[in-house]
Amino acid sequence: MSEESDLEKTEPASPRKLEKSREDGQLPRSPELSTFAVLMAAGSGLWLMGDHLTGQLRALMKEGMQVPRDIGFDAGLLTERLFDLSSHALIAFAPFLILMVLVAVAAPMLLSGWLFTWKPLAPDFNRLNPVKGVGRMFSLNSLLELSKALLKAALIGGAGAWTIWHHKEAVLSLIAAPLAVGAGHMGDLVVMSFLAIAGTMVLIAAVDVPFQIWDHLRKLKMTKEEVRREAKETEGDPQVKARIRARQREMARKRMMAEIPKADVIVTNPTHYSVALKYEDGKMRAPRVVAKGSHLLALKIREIAQQHQVPLLEAPPLARALYHHAELGDEIPQTLYNAVAEVLAYIYQLRRYREYGGKAPDLPNALEVPEELDPENTTSNPMPDTFDKTDQL
């Protein structure tokens, strides 16, 4: 049962799959929304430009009906005149046609936004498979689309028929009405029919748009196995991630070890912790921790320091405080400025003594380390935290 449930598409599409389907040109589309937009654009265009278009059309018809005698018997001149009249008609209707094209292009963006991709135009020979073609013709989706088309035709046809039947007396009176009066009545009937059909299209689009969105998301549903596989591909295989983390730790350790010879002093615990400090006057606001470690790593730090003659200073409380409260590469806490300043002063005096001789400097005693920063102070830290992420470097 669990294997069957894993193969059923019950999970909603992930953001990654939605993005991929969008890149492939698979978007929710509502033909009814586009049809309604184009219909409204056509009605609005005719309403705004109707007088202009009617005048242009009347002038073109008048000019076309008046054919001079010398042109009427010359096929070449007749062709040229027909071309001129067609060009004038195209220019006259160009604003209306441009409006229709713009609306037809922009209408689908109302539902799915702007997208330009060549992938839907790529050759797909599966579409030429006659067996799959017949299957699509008699599929549930085709039956649903046929039902929608019949229902839409019935609603629109019904709206038009109701309008004509409701105004049947006005329609019959058009036969005996003068041309000018009949044309006006005919225009009123057309407007009322248009409003009835547009109202019907609003209802159809209002139902079709949510349905298309739901159907699109339904088709993109995923099985539980697909969700797990995608999560694995996105987050990476646990073993690969572990190897990457190990490699990152190794690289971080090498970088840290390379900084030890440049340090000014190594503060030790003396065996559990080692913290390397560096300070450059004028370049650093405060001393920085360039390396730190505990247990075996602490011993390795001291070994490298001794090889490069970096001074070591045993100051257990200070070493513990620096180890637990100063991140690698960060400045030391402000509360430890005084203690570290004493240490650095001792180191500078020691360097001078080694270089020029004289009286050896005294080791700093009683360094001021706040009790709350010392993890082994039982008064402020009854449960010391002796683990740090640097231990894993």
N, C-alpha and C positions, 0 to 999 in steps of 0.2 A: 504493500500500500504506500509506503514512504517513497519508493522509487517512482511509482506512478504519479504521486503528488509532486515530486520534483520535476517531472516532465510536463506538467500542466502549466500553462501560462496564466498564473494567478497574481504575479507581482507587477506593480506599475513600472513603467519604463524609467530607467535611471537617467539622470541628466546627461551622462555620456552618450547613451543611446539616442536620446532626443536630439542632441547636437549632431550626432553622426547621421541620423535620418534627415535632418535639415540640410546638412552638407550634400547628401545624396538627392536632394530635391523632393523628399517625401514630406509634404506639408498638408495640413487640413485645408481643403478647398471646398467652397460652397458655390456651385454654379448659380444657385438661386439668388445669392447675395449679389453676384456680378450682374445677373439679368436685371435685378431690381435697380441697381445703380445705373446701368445703361438706360433703362426705361425712364428713370427719373431725369437723367441728364438729357435724354431726347425730348421729353416733355418740357423741361425748363428751357432748353435751347429753342424749341419752337415757340414757346411763350414769349421769350425775350427777342428773338430774331425773326418771328413770324412775319411781321409787316415788311421788314427788309427783304426777306426771302421771297415773299409773295410779289413784291414790286419787281424784283430782279427777274423772277420767273415770268411775270406778265410781259415785261419788256423783251425778254428773250423769245417768247412765243410770238409776240407781235413782229419782231424783227425776222424771225424764222419764217413766218407766213408770207412776208413781203419779199418775193424773189424777182429781181429785175429780169427783163426779157433776155438780155445778153448773157446773163449767168445761167438761166434756166436751160439753155441749149449747149452748155459747155460743162462736160463732166469734171474737168479739172478745177474749174472755178467753183462748181457746186461742192466738191470735196473740200476745197480750201475754206469755203464759207461754213460748211458743217464743222470743220475743225475750229474755226474762230468761235462759233456759237458754243461748242462744247467746252472750249477753254474758258469763255466767260461764265458759263454755268458752274464749272469747277471752282473758279475763283470766288463766285458768289456764295457757293455752299462750303467753301474751305473752312471758315470759322466753326460752322456746325460740325463738319466732319472731324476737325481737330479736337473739338470738345468730346466727341464720342470716343475717339481713339484714346485720349488721355484718361477718360473715366474707365474705359475697358481695361487699360493697363493698371490703373491705380486701384480698382475695386478689389482684386484679390489680396492686395497688401493690407486691407483693413482687417483681414483675418490672420494672416501669417507673416506680415511684415515684408520688408524688401529682401530679396534673395536673388543672386545671379550665379548660376552654375551651369556647366556644360554636361554634367553627369547624366541627366535624363536623356540627352541626345546621343549618348554613347551607344554603339551597336550592341544589342542584346538578342542573341539568336534564340533564347528561350521564348521570346515573344512570337517567333515564327513557328513554334511547335504547334501543329494542328490539333494534337490531342489536348494540350493545355488550353488552346483557344476554344475548342468545343466545351471543355470543362468550365471555362470562364463564362461562356454563353449561358450555360444551364446551372450556374452556381446560385447559391442563396443570395449573394450580393447582387447578381444580375436581376434576379427576381424582385429584390427589394427596390432596385433602381427603376425597373419597369412599373412597379406599383406606384412609386413616387411620381413618375412621369404621367401616368394615367390620372392620378389624383390631382396633380397640378393642372393638367389639361381640363379636368372636370371643373375644378374651382374657377379657373380663369374663364373658361367657356361659360360656366354658369353665371359668373359676375357680368359678363358681356350680354348674355341672353336676358338676364334679369333687367339690366339697364334698358335694353331695347323694348322688352315687353312692358316695362313700367312707363315708357314714353311712346307706346305704339301709336297713339293718336297723332303725336307730333311727327313721327316717322311717316305715317300715311299722308299727313298734310303736306309733306314736302313735294308730293307729285303735282299738286295744283298751285303751289306757292310760286311767286315770281322768283327769278334767278337771284336777285340781291337778297331778298328776304329768306329764300330757301338756303342760300349759302350761310347766312347768319345762324339760322336754326340748326343747320347741319354742324356748324362749328360748336354750338352749345352741346349737341348730342355727343360729339366726339370727345369734348372735354369731360362730360359726365361719365362716359364709358372709360376714359383713361383713368379717372379718379377711382372708379370701381375696381378696375384691374390692378391699379397701383396698390390700393388697399389690400387686395387679395395677395399680391406679391409680398407685401410687408409681413403678413401672417405666415406665408410660406417660408420666407427668409428667416423669420424669428424662430421657426421650428427647425429649419435645416442647419443653421449655423451651430447651435449647441450639439445637434446630432453629429455633424461632421467632426467637431472637436472630440466628442466622445468616441466616435468610431475610429478616428486616427489614433487616439491613445489606446484603444482596445487592441488594434492591430499591432501596436508596438509593445504590448505586454510581454514580460519575460518569465521564464521558468526559474525556479529557485536555483537550479544548477547554473543557469546563465548568470544569475546575480552573483553567485559565489565565484564563478570563473572571471567575471568582470572585476570583482573586488580583488581577486588574486592578481589579475593583470595590472590593475591600477596601483595597488599598494605594494605589489611585488611578492615573490615567493618568500616565506619566512626564512628559509635557509639562505637564500641569496641576500636578504636583508641583513641576516646575522653576519654573513661574510663581509658585507659592505661596512657594517658597523665596526667589525674587528679591524678591517683595513683602515677605516677612519681613525680608530683609536691608535693604531700603530703609527700612522702618519703624524697624529697629534703628539704622540710620545717622542717621535724623532725630532719634531720641531721644538718641543719643550727641552729635550736634552741638548739641542744645539744652542739654546739660550743660556745654559748653565755656565759655560766658560765666560760669558759676558756679564755675569752677575757680580754685584759688589760684595755680597755676603750670603752665607747659607745659615739660616737659623734652625737649630735642631732641638730635639726633645730629650735625650740625645739619640735614641734608637728607634722611636716610633714614627716621628714626623721629621720632614725636612722641607724648608721653604726657602727658595732663592729670591732675593730682593735686588732690585736695580734702581738707581736714581741718577738722572742726568740733570744737572742744574741748568735752568734756562729752557730746557726742552720738556721736562715733566713737571706737573704741578705737585705731585707727590710720588713717593716710591711705589713701584709696581711689583707685583708677584709674577716672576717670569717662569717659575717652575715650582711644583710642590708634589709631594707624594707621601705615602705612609708605608711602613713595614719594608718589604723588599725594594719597592721603588724609592723609598727614603734612603736606603743603603746605596742604591745605584747613584742617586743624586750626589751623595757625599763622596762616593768613589770618583765620579767625574770631576767634582770640585777639587778634590785633592790632586788629581792628575794635572789640573790647570792652575793650581795654586790659588784657588778662590778661598778666602778665609771662612772658617766655620766658627760659629758661636753657639754654645749651649745655653739656651734660654727656654726651658720647657713651657712655662705659661705663655710666653710670647709666641712660640712655635705652634702651640695648640690653637691659640686665638687666630693667628694668621691662617693656619690651615683650614679652619672651619668657617671663617668669616671673610675671607678674601678669595674671590674667584681668580682663576688663572688669567693673567693678562690685565687684570683690573688694578686700580689703585688700592692701597691699604685703607682700612676704615679710619675715619677721622679720629676716633677715640684712641687709636694706637700711634698717632703721630709722635707724641712725646717719647714713647718707648723706642720706636724705630729711629727717631732722631738721635737718641743716645747711642744706639747700636752703630749707626752710620758714622757718628763722630768718633767712636772708638776705632772703626775700620780705617778712617782717614788718618788718625793718629798712628795706627799700626803701620800703615803704608809709609808714613813719613819716618817712623822709627827704623823700618827695614831699609829705607833708602839712605837716610842720613845718620842713623845711629842716635845716640842720646839715651834718655830715660825711657824705658818701655811703658806704654800706657797701661793703666789699670783696667781690668775687666769691669764692664758695667754691672753693678749689683742692684738688686731691688728695682727692676724695671716695672714701671706702672702699667699694669694690665688690668682693666676693669674685670671684676669678678664675673659679670654676666657674659663675658666673651670667652672665659675659660671653661671648656666643656667638662673638665674634670673637677671643677669646683662644686662640691656637693651641696653648698649652700644655695647657689643660684641655679644649678643644673643637676637635680637629683638623678636624672636618667641621661647620661651623656650620649651624644650621637657620634660614634667613632667611625661612621661610614661616609665616604665622600666619593663623588663620581670620578675624582682624579685617581682613586685606587684602581680603576679599570683601565687607565691609560697604558 
